[in-house]
Amino acid sequence: MLSLTSRAWVEIDLGALLRNAERYAKAAGVPILPMVKADGYGLGALRVAQALTAIKPWGFGVATIEEGQELRASGIELPILVFSPLLPRQFDELRSASLRPVLGDIRAIMAWAPLGLPWHLAIDTGMNRAGVPWREVAGLQTLLASNIPEGACTHFHSAQMKDGSREEQEKRFAQCIAELPVRPALLHADNSPAIEHRAPSPFNLARPGIFLYGVGSGRGARITPDPVAAVRGRVVEVRAIKAGDSVGYDASWKATRDSRIATVSLGYADGYRRGLGNKAQVLVNGQRTPVVGFVTMDMTMLDVTDRSCAVGDVVTFIGRAGDATITVQDVAEVGGFSPYEILTGLRGRLPRQYTGDPA
């Protein structure tokens, strides 16, 4: 529960999360495999996964064994796929937590497949990050003939772009599946933007990620998510400065008139990036207000000269206040970041306040 003395916090609307999941699942037309890696994209993997069980997903996707173990320890019994490449020496931990690996390295496949436990084959159709290169899948026929994967998957690198790359990757994926000795029961490739821009899915599962957490892919999307996260902090000081006075490190901002500067107890150690200084806006009592000076480790300064602002006021860095809204995309665009960076960069010292919990 959020304390009235909290310096800054993140609000997560689990009701909006569920609406986004239902919207995505309806469009996809197949069971979903929500990605809850990176601590649920920064919003709390346990609470996110527990909430999403209400819509009966096929399972959950994580990046590491530790993330899967955390879900298991919380009572999640659905299948959990670990998508990042794994080394054979990690397999004992994987087995003990009943996790399913996504494998794309021949040595790892040879070590895991004979165990007779579920696994998914990762096929690289153009991302060139992980997985068996699509040109080499035909060479796996002998190995896979007696070690059939439960599923096979690939990852689109530009699903939101109309450049033909997704179609090319799908063509390569289909070729690879045809080259396998047995067609896996579960095929999956569609991420968030793939379903936003083309639905339903032609596969057996769909893998929503950032769409669940309130970030859409923008123009041309057929479905859009509801905002899920808000980031807020409190004003801890308000001071008057003279024209010509500077604010913050490197004196990167100087007042052109007598001004009032508010200090908010939230900074880049909380995930609000240093480079947003002198660029971003926040909401003070529902009014857009500029960030001045570089964001510091624990504090951010605002020019509130023309604003009603007092110590203790709540400032919205992301989210809605009054009739105004600042989205994750807004912050990312101003700073030249990815929305993924903004969400996953929210640090653990910011308490999470959950609303709309279906439980």
Secondary structure, 3 states (H helix, E strand, C coil): CCCCCCCEEEEEEHHHHHHHHHHHHHHHCCCECCECHHHHHCCCHHHHHHHHHHHCCCCEEECCHHHHHHHHHCCCCCCEEECCCCCHHHHHHHHHCCCEEEECCHHHHHHHHHHCCCCEEEEECCCCCCCEEHHHHHHHHHHHHCCCCCEEECCCCCCCCCCCHHHHHHHHHHHHHHHCCCCCCEEECCCHHHHHHCCCCCCCEECCCHHHHCCCCCCCCCCCCCCCEEEEEEEEEEEEECCCCEECHHHCEECCCCEEEEEECCCHHHCCCHHHCCCCEEEECCEEEEEECCCCCCCEEEECCCCCCCCCCEEEEEEEECCEEECHHHHHHHHCCCHHHHHHCCCCCCCEEEECCCC
